[in-house]
């Protein structure tokens, strides 16, 4: 596996956050693109750092949005935006290192937010 910081995806995510008035700040997350994953069907993942690691390392909560190049790069812009919205939705308001699960991050809610995004 190889990982590279994806500044373009972070800029797009910041645009999504601003247009949807989401609770996330640019310093709360980073975006990376990965190459060489053998994961089947996965387009992107949200990684968080546990509270115990945050405490031990003396850092604030941080999330990493990973986009798997093999699948993500083949999507059109609309679908890429939806994937970014989906991954951002996993980040909870308390930024505690945990995640919002798929009972909250649903296809219907992603679609609703995408419609708001394109209309703003």
BAFIKOL-816924 format. One line per field, with one value per atom (N, C-alpha, C, CB): x, y, z; residue in one letter; residue number from 1; atom name. Coordinates in steps of 0.001 Angstrom, whole numbers, always signed. Glycine has a CB too. Layout:
X <- (X / ...)
Y <- (Y / ...)
Z <- (Z / ...)
dolo <- (a / ...)
filum <- (NUM / ...)
lomar <- (CA / ...)
***
This chain:
X <- (+842 / +0 / +880 / -954 / +418 / +1089 / +26 / +1833 / +378 / -541 / +72 / -888 / -753 / -304 / -1352 / -60 / -879 / -1793 / -2526 / -1023 / -3824 / -4665 / -5215 / -5833 / -4417 / -4825 / -6086 / -3694 / -6207 / -7389 / -8653 / -7233 / -8568 / -9746 / -10066 / -9524 / -9040 / -9304 / -9987 / -7989 / -9527 / -10176 / -11637 / -9437 / -11909 / -13290 / -14098 / -13329 / -13506 / -14200 / -14493 / -13359 / -13558 / -13781 / -14920 / -12486 / -14981 / -16088 / -17420 / -15878 / -17445 / -18659 / -19048 / -18443 / -18088 / -18337 / -18920 / -17034 / -18315 / -18778 / -20172 / -17802 / -20421 / -21719 / -22844 / -21648 / -22497 / -23516 / -23521 / -23296 / -22654 / -22566 / -22374 / -23841 / -21422 / -21134 / -20264 / -20428 / -20211 / -19525 / -18002 / -20084 / -17482 / -16069 / -15236 / -15895 / -14045 / -13106 / -11964 / -12566 / -11310 / -10213 / -9108 / -9610 / -8871 / -7807 / -8245 / -7368 / -9503 / -10024 / -9771 / -11502 / -9336 / -9192 / -8134 / -10532 / -7733 / -6845 / -7373 / -5356 / -7038 / -7442 / -6204 / -8270 / -6295 / -5229 / -5842 / -4422 / -5029 / -5434 / -4480 / -5404 / -5035 / -4209 / -4139 / -4769 / -3016 / -2745 / -2345 / -1633 / -2862 / -2447 / -3316 / -1072 / -4477 / -5357 / -5964 / -6470 / -6071 / -6743 / -8176 / -5968 / -8617 / -9966 / -10994 / -10164 / -11985 / -13015 / -14230 / -13425 / -14648 / -15867 / -15740 / -16865 / -14627 / -14454 / -13976 / -13455 / -14638 / -14275 / -13492 / -15531 / -13903 / -13264 / -13490 / -13825 / -12663 / -12785 / -12506 / -11819 / -13114 / -12855 / -12111 / -14190 / -10957 / -10145 / -10150 / -8687 / -10291 / -10221 / -9187 / -11586 / -8727 / -7769 / -8484 / -6578 / -8285 / -8989 / -8593 / -8708 / -9468 / -9206 / -7933 / -10387 / -7664 / -6475 / -5197 / -6480 / -5188 / -4034 / -3918 / -4133 / -5062 / -5035 / -4405 / -6457 / -4825 / -4310 / -2822 / -5088 / -2448 / -1058 / -107 / -936 / -564 / +285 / +129 / -24 / -830 / -1043 / -1533 / +216 / -2421 / -2944 / -4457 / -2522 / -4986 / -6436 / -7008 / -6823 / -8308 / -8915 / -8621 / -10421 / -8378 / -8102 / -8660 / -6571 / -9137 / -9679 / -8934 / -11205 / -8870 / -8279 / -9313 / -6955 / -9585 / -10465 / -9566 / -11428 / -9681 / -8862 / -9726 / -8248 / -9226 / -9917 / -9073 / -10163 / -9652 / -8918 / -8916 / -9532 / -7738 / -7598 / -8225 / -6144 / -8081 / -8558 / -10040 / -8324 / -10842 / -12286 / -12696 / -13058 / -12148 / -12561 / -12244 / -11877 / -11064 / -10655 / -11520 / -9216 / -12236 / -13090 / -14492 / -13199 / -14803 / -16134 / -16229 / -16454 / -17456 / -17654 / -17697 / -18970 / -17683 / -17597 / -18772 / -17528 / -19948 / -21128 / -20939 / -22389 / -20520 / -20336 / -19168 / -20111 / -18114 / -16997 / -17472 / -15853 / -18300 / -18834 / -19681 / -19666 / -20492 / -21322 / -20464 / -22267 / -19375 / -18475 / -17843 / -17373 / -17442 / -16865 / -17896 / -16374 / -19120 / -20195 / -20375 / -21532 / -20427 / -20610 / -19518 / -20604 / -18268 / -17164 / -17175 / -15822 / -17491 / -17576 / -18678 / -17822 / -19763 / -20871 / -20486 / -22037 / -19459 / -19010 / -18358 / -18034 / -17921 / -17228 / -18268 / -16322 / -18243 / -19256 / -18996 / -19298 / -20042 / -19928 / -18927 / -21274 / -18779 / -17857 / -16397 / -18251 / -16160 / -14798 / -13985 / -14074 / -14631 / -13977 / -13141 / -14975 / -13008 / -12237 / -13110 / -11321 / -14382 / -15323 / -15932 / -16422 / -16979 / -17621 / -19127 / -17163 / -19777 / -21209 / -21338 / -21924 / -22224 / -22350 / -23353 / -22758 / -23522 / -24378 / -25867 / -24107 / -26252 / -27651 / -27891 / -28022 / -26822 / -26896 / -26466 / -26000 / -25410 / -24867 / -25546 / -23298 / -26705 / -27495 / -27428 / -28962 / -27728 / -27766 / -28774 / -28118 / -29906 / -30941 / -30430 / -32200 / -29755 / -29246 / -28116 / -28752 / -27266 / -26214 / -26854 / -25294 / -27890 / -28586 / -29209 / -29677 / -29842 / -30424 / -29356 / -31159 / -28224 / -27149 / -26546 / -26062 / -26442 / -25927 / -26839 / -25796 / -28145 / -29083 / -28923 / -30533 / -28748 / -28493 / -27186 / -28455 / -26167 / -24855 / -24947 / -23870 / -25625 / -25674 / -26567 / -26168 / -27462 / -28338 / -27777 / -29679 / -26643 / -26014 / -24913 / -25454)
Y <- (-1187 / +0 / +1240 / +4 / +2209 / +3504 / +4572 / +3743 / +5574 / +6656 / +7982 / +6639 / +8879 / +10234 / +11217 / +10407 / +12334 / +13408 / +13877 / +14603 / +14058 / +14453 / +15858 / +13431 / +16864 / +18252 / +18613 / +19201 / +18097 / +18393 / +17853 / +17816 / +16666 / +16087 / +16827 / +14593 / +17295 / +18081 / +19394 / +18357 / +20043 / +21279 / +21036 / +21862 / +19929 / +19584 / +19316 / +18348 / +18605 / +18318 / +19613 / +17361 / +20536 / +21832 / +22583 / +22691 / +22515 / +23143 / +22513 / +23002 / +21193 / +20483 / +20938 / +18940 / +20959 / +21364 / +22771 / +21300 / +23684 / +25073 / +25220 / +25956 / +24564 / +24697 / +24020 / +24120 / +22980 / +22271 / +22693 / +20774 / +23637 / +24139 / +22986 / +24944 / +22123 / +20978 / +21427 / +19840 / +20621 / +20935 / +20749 / +20080 / +20288 / +19910 / +21112 / +18724 / +21253 / +22307 / +21678 / +23073 / +22456 / +21896 / +21236 / +22980 / +21742 / +21158 / +19853 / +22170 / +19473 / +18255 / +16994 / +18403 / +17154 / +15979 / +16208 / +15630 / +15117 / +15144 / +14135 / +14832 / +14324 / +13399 / +12750 / +14124 / +11454 / +10728 / +9879 / +9850 / +9614 / +8663 / +7478 / +9309 / +6289 / +5092 / +4331 / +4183 / +3679 / +2903 / +1490 / +3571 / +512 / -866 / -1650 / -874 / -1137 / -1871 / -3068 / -951 / -4174 / -5347 / -5447 / -6621 / -4411 / -4372 / -4412 / -3105 / -5259 / -5400 / -4559 / -6881 / -3728 / -2968 / -1693 / -3816 / -1495 / -297 / +850 / -552 / +1991 / +3179 / +4144 / +3867 / +4243 / +5180 / +4683 / +6633 / +5210 / +4865 / +6101 / +3711 / +6130 / +7187 / +6551 / +7885 / +7103 / +6604 / +7639 / +6292 / +7177 / +8058 / +7548 / +8174 / +8432 / +8046 / +7976 / +9033 / +6880 / +6686 / +7742 / +5292 / +7938 / +8919 / +8594 / +8983 / +7310 / +6950 / +7337 / +5435 / +7156 / +7569 / +9092 / +7004 / +9787 / +11249 / +11745 / +11825 / +11166 / +11552 / +11236 / +10845 / +10024 / +9589 / +10412 / +8112 / +10790 / +11556 / +13059 / +11177 / +13467 / +14887 / +15644 / +15505 / +15001 / +15666 / +15765 / +14914 / +16684 / +16836 / +15780 / +18265 / +15571 / +14584 / +14897 / +14523 / +13869 / +14035 / +12827 / +14200 / +13084 / +12039 / +12051 / +12231 / +10893 / +10770 / +10132 / +9931 / +10806 / +10256 / +9648 / +11351 / +8348 / +7626 / +7292 / +6329 / +7630 / +7339 / +6332 / +8644 / +5178 / +4116 / +4376 / +2730 / +4684 / +5142 / +4192 / +5330 / +2911 / +1893 / +2072 / +490 / +2429 / +2597 / +4071 / +1919 / +4889 / +6289 / +7051 / +6968 / +6835 / +7594 / +7305 / +7289 / +6189 / +5842 / +6445 / +4346 / +7095 / +7691 / +9031 / +7875 / +9401 / +10742 / +11735 / +10819 / +13007 / +14050 / +14010 / +15422 / +13724 / +13633 / +12549 / +13352 / +11369 / +10252 / +10498 / +8957 / +11138 / +11487 / +12418 / +12152 / +13393 / +14322 / +13575 / +15435 / +12648 / +11851 / +11012 / +10939 / +10460 / +9672 / +10578 / +8975 / +11770 / +12720 / +13070 / +14008 / +13360 / +13649 / +12463 / +13962 / +11273 / +10056 / +9942 / +8805 / +10098 / +9949 / +11055 / +9950 / +12279 / +13379 / +13129 / +14714 / +12498 / +12215 / +11248 / +11656 / +10459 / +9520 / +10229 / +8523 / +11474 / +12207 / +12786 / +13346 / +12355 / +12828 / +14259 / +11910 / +14887 / +16281 / +16455 / +16791 / +15455 / +15605 / +15356 / +14656 / +14906 / +14647 / +13804 / +15964 / +12828 / +12053 / +10886 / +11560 / +10681 / +9555 / +8422 / +9048 / +8431 / +7409 / +7779 / +7199 / +7051 / +7239 / +7210 / +6177 / +7900 / +7696 / +6504 / +8989 / +5589 / +4345 / +4468 / +3215 / +3387 / +3415 / +3477 / +2218 / +3426 / +3716 / +5228 / +3161 / +6025 / +7488 / +7893 / +8200 / +7304 / +7622 / +6707 / +7454 / +7144 / +6328 / +6901 / +6242 / +6075 / +6537 / +7670 / +5374 / +7550 / +8582 / +9930 / +8151 / +9889 / +11138 / +11726 / +10899 / +10872 / +11355 / +12037 / +10187 / +11426 / +12009 / +13358 / +11046 / +13448 / +14719 / +15803 / +14530 / +15444 / +16421 / +16802 / +15872 / +15849 / +16164 / +17173 / +14880 / +16981 / +17934 / +19327 / +17446 / +19388 / +20686 / +21274 / +20536 / +20433 / +20887 / +21534 / +19715 / +20886 / +21434 / +22667 / +20373 / +22839 / +24009 / +25198 / +23638 / +25027 / +26138 / +26774 / +25646)
Z <- (+0 / +0 / +0 / +1217 / -741 / -772 / -517 / -2148 / +290 / +631 / +244 / +2131 / -279 / -599 / -100 / -2135 / +444 / +845 / -409 / +1541 / -297 / -1435 / -1187 / -1653 / -1509 / -1277 / -2058 / -1657 / -3277 / -4085 / -3441 / -5484 / -2849 / -2195 / -904 / -1905 / -208 / +1003 / +633 / +1780 / -429 / -879 / -1231 / -2089 / -1908 / -2256 / -987 / -3194 / -28 / +1230 / +1992 / +2105 / +1988 / +2653 / +1971 / +2637 / +650 / -85 / +329 / -1622 / +425 / +860 / +2264 / +830 / +3173 / +4564 / +4612 / +5395 / +3878 / +3893 / +3294 / +3136 / +2178 / +1516 / +2287 / +123 / +3064 / +3846 / +5309 / +3751 / +5647 / +7030 / +8025 / +7393 / +7724 / +8594 / +9769 / +7797 / +10803 / +12057 / +12001 / +13153 / +10917 / +10807 / +10352 / +9817 / +10941 / +10552 / +9766 / +11802 / +8904 / +8102 / +8928 / +7262 / +10112 / +10945 / +11630 / +12006 / +11489 / +12115 / +11292 / +12353 / +10047 / +9184 / +8113 / +8529 / +7517 / +6357 / +5359 / +6752 / +4096 / +3047 / +2443 / +1958 / +2210 / +1530 / +429 / +2526 / -569 / -1599 / -1483 / -3056 / -1561 / -1404 / -2724 / -283 / -2894 / -4097 / -3688 / -4961 / -4394 / -4164 / -3200 / -3666 / -2849 / -1942 / -2662 / -1392 / -1943 / -2496 / -1983 / -2147 / -1282 / -717 / -1843 / +159 / -1682 / -2724 / -2377 / -2898 / -3296 / -3130 / -2317 / -2512 / -1639 / -824 / -1704 / +333 / -1563 / -2324 / -1442 / -2896 / -182 / +748 / +2171 / +569 / +3087 / +4497 / +5335 / +4877 / +6504 / +7478 / +8645 / +7955 / +8983 / +10093 / +11210 / +9630 / +12419 / +13581 / +14556 / +14266 / +15423 / +16438 / +17774 / +16493 / +18479 / +19744 / +20770 / +20295 / +21749 / +22810 / +23581 / +23772 / +23802 / +24565 / +23797 / +24875 / +22481 / +21689 / +21644 / +20268 / +21530 / +21549 / +22844 / +21388 / +23966 / +25273 / +25392 / +26380 / +25036 / +25178 / +24305 / +24823 / +23114 / +22200 / +22367 / +20778 / +23200 / +23441 / +22222 / +23927 / +21454 / +20259 / +20336 / +18983 / +19563 / +19489 / +18547 / +19014 / +18581 / +17686 / +16227 / +17908 / +15474 / +14053 / +13304 / +13791 / +12121 / +11263 / +9932 / +11045 / +9315 / +7986 / +7080 / +8016 / +5979 / +4956 / +3894 / +4349 / +3719 / +2742 / +1537 / +3361 / +367 / -886 / -1657 / -1730 / -1967 / -2634 / -4134 / -2315 / -4665 / -6047 / -7057 / -6375 / -6813 / -7765 / -8098 / -7196 / -7122 / -7335 / -7424 / -6208 / -6534 / -6454 / -7745 / -5269 / -8296 / -9491 / -10705 / -9827 / -10715 / -11852 / -11766 / -11961 / -10652 / -10481 / -11203 / -8986 / -11591 / -12135 / -10968 / -12996 / -11278 / -10241 / -9267 / -10891 / -9772 / -8909 / -7861 / -9741 / -8289 / -7363 / -6413 / -8137 / -6895 / -6010 / -4896 / -6812 / -5255 / -4248 / -3236 / -4915 / -3686 / -2770 / -1829 / -3564 / -2334 / -1484 / -428 / -2337 / -818 / +145 / +1214 / -575 / +802 / +1762 / +2708 / +1023 / +2152 / +2950 / +4014 / +2042 / +3618 / +4574 / +5627 / +3837 / +5238 / +6213 / +7229 / +5498 / +6786 / +7694 / +8807 / +6921 / +8606 / +9634 / +10821 / +9034 / +10634 / +11703 / +12662 / +11114 / +13925 / +14884 / +15338 / +16100 / +15844 / +16294 / +17422 / +16742 / +18290 / +19418 / +19030 / +20529 / +17798 / +17301 / +18276 / +17038 / +18893 / +19936 / +19475 / +20844 / +18191 / +17687 / +17189 / +18751 / +17561 / +17107 / +15770 / +18139 / +15421 / +14122 / +14241 / +13143 / +13332 / +13131 / +12198 / +12543 / +12551 / +11799 / +10663 / +12723 / +9927 / +8745 / +9052 / +7914 / +10310 / +10631 / +10566 / +12039 / +10631 / +10474 / +9059 / +11533 / +8582 / +7260 / +6246 / +7221 / +5776 / +4851 / +3438 / +5321 / +2459 / +1067 / +906 / +118 / +1586 / +1487 / +2015 / +2265 / +3163 / +3737 / +2886 / +5172 / +2342 / +1434 / +235 / +967 / -317 / -1474 / -1115 / -1989 / +63 / +506 / +649 / +1838 / +1241 / +1399 / +54 / +2322 / -859 / -2192 / -2894 / -3039 / -2782 / -3389 / -2779 / -3213 / -1459 / -810 / -1307 / +728 / -1461 / -1926 / -3304 / -1965 / -4239 / -5598 / -5685 / -6571 / -4730 / -4742 / -3962 / -4181 / -3326 / -2568 / -3366 / -1226)
dolo <- (x / x / x / x / x / x / x / x / x / x / x / x / x / x / x / x / x / x / x / x / x / x / x / x / x / x / x / x / x / x / x / x / x / x / x / x / x / x / x / x / x / x / x / x / x / x / x / x / x / x / x / x / x / x / x / x / x / x / x / x / x / x / x / x / x / x / x / x / x / x / x / x / x / x / x / x / x / x / x / x / x / x / x / x / x / x / x / x / x / x / x / x / x / x / x / x / x / x / x / x / x / x / x / x / x / x / x / x / x / x / x / x / x / x / x / x / x / x / x / x / x / x / x / x / x / x / x / x / x / x / x / x / x / x / x / x / x / x / x / x / x / x / x / x / x / x / x / x / x / x / x / x / x / x / x / x / x / x / x / x / x / x / x / x / x / x / x / x / x / x / x / x / x / x / x / x / x / x / x / x / x / x / x / x / x / x / x / x / x / x / x / x / x / x / x / x / x / x / x / x / x / x / x / x / x / x / x / x / x / x / x / x / x / x / x / x / x / x / x / x / x / x / x / x / x / x / x / x / x / x / x / x / x / x / x / x / x / x / x / x / x / x / x / x / x / x / x / x / x / x / x / x / x / x / x / x / x / x / x / x / x / x / x / x / x / x / x / x / x / x / x / x / x / x / x / x / x / x / x / x / x / x / x / x / x / x / x / x / x / x / x / x / x / x / x / x / x / x / x / x / x / x / x / x / x / x / x / x / x / x / x / x / x / x / x / x / x / x / x / x / x / x / x / x / x / x / x / x / x / x / x / x / x / x / x / x / x / x / x / x / x / x / x / x / x / x / x / x / x / x / x / x / x / x / x / x / x / x / x / x / x / x / x / x / x / x / x / x / x / x / x / x / x / x / x / x / x / x / x / x / x / x / x / x / x / x / x / x / x / x / x / x / x / x / x / x / x / x / x / x / x / x / x / x / x / x / x / x / x / x / x / x / x / x / x / x / x / x / x / x / x / x / x / x / x / x / x / x / x / x / x / x / x / x / x / x / x / x / x / x / x / x / x / x / x / x / x / x / x / x / x / x / x / x / x / x / x / x / x / x / x / x / x / x / x / x / x / x / x / x / x / x / x / x / x / x / x / x / x / x)
filum <- (1 / 1 / 1 / 1 / 2 / 2 / 2 / 2 / 3 / 3 / 3 / 3 / 4 / 4 / 4 / 4 / 5 / 5 / 5 / 5 / 6 / 6 / 6 / 6 / 7 / 7 / 7 / 7 / 8 / 8 / 8 / 8 / 9 / 9 / 9 / 9 / 10 / 10 / 10 / 10 / 11 / 11 / 11 / 11 / 12 / 12 / 12 / 12 / 13 / 13 / 13 / 13 / 14 / 14 / 14 / 14 / 15 / 15 / 15 / 15 / 16 / 16 / 16 / 16 / 17 / 17 / 17 / 17 / 18 / 18 / 18 / 18 / 19 / 19 / 19 / 19 / 20 / 20 / 20 / 20 / 21 / 21 / 21 / 21 / 22 / 22 / 22 / 22 / 23 / 23 / 23 / 23 / 24 / 24 / 24 / 24 / 25 / 25 / 25 / 25 / 26 / 26 / 26 / 26 / 27 / 27 / 27 / 27 / 28 / 28 / 28 / 28 / 29 / 29 / 29 / 29 / 30 / 30 / 30 / 30 / 31 / 31 / 31 / 31 / 32 / 32 / 32 / 32 / 33 / 33 / 33 / 33 / 34 / 34 / 34 / 34 / 35 / 35 / 35 / 35 / 36 / 36 / 36 / 36 / 37 / 37 / 37 / 37 / 38 / 38 / 38 / 38 / 39 / 39 / 39 / 39 / 40 / 40 / 40 / 40 / 41 / 41 / 41 / 41 / 42 / 42 / 42 / 42 / 43 / 43 / 43 / 43 / 44 / 44 / 44 / 44 / 45 / 45 / 45 / 45 / 46 / 46 / 46 / 46 / 47 / 47 / 47 / 47 / 48 / 48 / 48 / 48 / 49 / 49 / 49 / 49 / 50 / 50 / 50 / 50 / 51 / 51 / 51 / 51 / 52 / 52 / 52 / 52 / 53 / 53 / 53 / 53 / 54 / 54 / 54 / 54 / 55 / 55 / 55 / 55 / 56 / 56 / 56 / 56 / 57 / 57 / 57 / 57 / 58 / 58 / 58 / 58 / 59 / 59 / 59 / 59 / 60 / 60 / 60 / 60 / 61 / 61 / 61 / 61 / 62 / 62 / 62 / 62 / 63 / 63 / 63 / 63 / 64 / 64 / 64 / 64 / 65 / 65 / 65 / 65 / 66 / 66 / 66 / 66 / 67 / 67 / 67 / 67 / 68 / 68 / 68 / 68 / 69 / 69 / 69 / 69 / 70 / 70 / 70 / 70 / 71 / 71 / 71 / 71 / 72 / 72 / 72 / 72 / 73 / 73 / 73 / 73 / 74 / 74 / 74 / 74 / 75 / 75 / 75 / 75 / 76 / 76 / 76 / 76 / 77 / 77 / 77 / 77 / 78 / 78 / 78 / 78 / 79 / 79 / 79 / 79 / 80 / 80 / 80 / 80 / 81 / 81 / 81 / 81 / 82 / 82 / 82 / 82 / 83 / 83 / 83 / 83 / 84 / 84 / 84 / 84 / 85 / 85 / 85 / 85 / 86 / 86 / 86 / 86 / 87 / 87 / 87 / 87 / 88 / 88 / 88 / 88 / 89 / 89 / 89 / 89 / 90 / 90 / 90 / 90 / 91 / 91 / 91 / 91 / 92 / 92 / 92 / 92 / 93 / 93 / 93 / 93 / 94 / 94 / 94 / 94 / 95 / 95 / 95 / 95 / 96 / 96 / 96 / 96 / 97 / 97 / 97 / 97 / 98 / 98 / 98 / 98 / 99 / 99 / 99 / 99 / 100 / 100 / 100 / 100 / 101 / 101 / 101 / 101 / 102 / 102 / 102 / 102 / 103 / 103 / 103 / 103 / 104 / 104 / 104 / 104 / 105 / 105 / 105 / 105 / 106 / 106 / 106 / 106 / 107 / 107 / 107 / 107 / 108 / 108 / 108 / 108 / 109 / 109 / 109 / 109 / 110 / 110 / 110 / 110 / 111 / 111 / 111 / 111 / 112 / 112 / 112 / 112 / 113 / 113 / 113 / 113 / 114 / 114 / 114 / 114 / 115 / 115 / 115 / 115 / 116 / 116 / 116 / 116 / 117 / 117 / 117 / 117 / 118 / 118 / 118 / 118 / 119 / 119 / 119 / 119 / 120 / 120 / 120 / 120)
lomar <- (N / CA / C / CB / N / CA / C / CB / N / CA / C / CB / N / CA / C / CB / N / CA / C / CB / N / CA / C / CB / N / CA / C / CB / N / CA / C / CB / N / CA / C / CB / N / CA / C / CB / N / CA / C / CB / N / CA / C / CB / N / CA / C / CB / N / CA / C / CB / N / CA / C / CB / N / CA / C / CB / N / CA / C / CB / N / CA / C / CB / N / CA / C / CB / N / CA / C / CB / N / CA / C / CB / N / CA / C / CB / N / CA / C / CB / N / CA / C / CB / N / CA / C / CB / N / CA / C / CB / N / CA / C / CB / N / CA / C / CB / N / CA / C / CB / N / CA / C / CB / N / CA / C / CB / N / CA / C / CB / N / CA / C / CB / N / CA / C / CB / N / CA / C / CB / N / CA / C / CB / N / CA / C / CB / N / CA / C / CB / N / CA / C / CB / N / CA / C / CB / N / CA / C / CB / N / CA / C / CB / N / CA / C / CB / N / CA / C / CB / N / CA / C / CB / N / CA / C / CB / N / CA / C / CB / N / CA / C / CB / N / CA / C / CB / N / CA / C / CB / N / CA / C / CB / N / CA / C / CB / N / CA / C / CB / N / CA / C / CB / N / CA / C / CB / N / CA / C / CB / N / CA / C / CB / N / CA / C / CB / N / CA / C / CB / N / CA / C / CB / N / CA / C / CB / N / CA / C / CB / N / CA / C / CB / N / CA / C / CB / N / CA / C / CB / N / CA / C / CB / N / CA / C / CB / N / CA / C / CB / N / CA / C / CB / N / CA / C / CB / N / CA / C / CB / N / CA / C / CB / N / CA / C / CB / N / CA / C / CB / N / CA / C / CB / N / CA / C / CB / N / CA / C / CB / N / CA / C / CB / N / CA / C / CB / N / CA / C / CB / N / CA / C / CB / N / CA / C / CB / N / CA / C / CB / N / CA / C / CB / N / CA / C / CB / N / CA / C / CB / N / CA / C / CB / N / CA / C / CB / N / CA / C / CB / N / CA / C / CB / N / CA / C / CB / N / CA / C / CB / N / CA / C / CB / N / CA / C / CB / N / CA / C / CB / N / CA / C / CB / N / CA / C / CB / N / CA / C / CB / N / CA / C / CB / N / CA / C / CB / N / CA / C / CB / N / CA / C / CB / N / CA / C / CB / N / CA / C / CB / N / CA / C / CB / N / CA / C / CB / N / CA / C / CB / N / CA / C / CB / N / CA / C / CB / N / CA / C / CB / N / CA / C / CB / N / CA / C / CB / N / CA / C / CB / N / CA / C / CB / N / CA / C / CB / N / CA / C / CB / N / CA / C / CB / N / CA / C / CB / N / CA / C / CB / N / CA / C / CB)
***
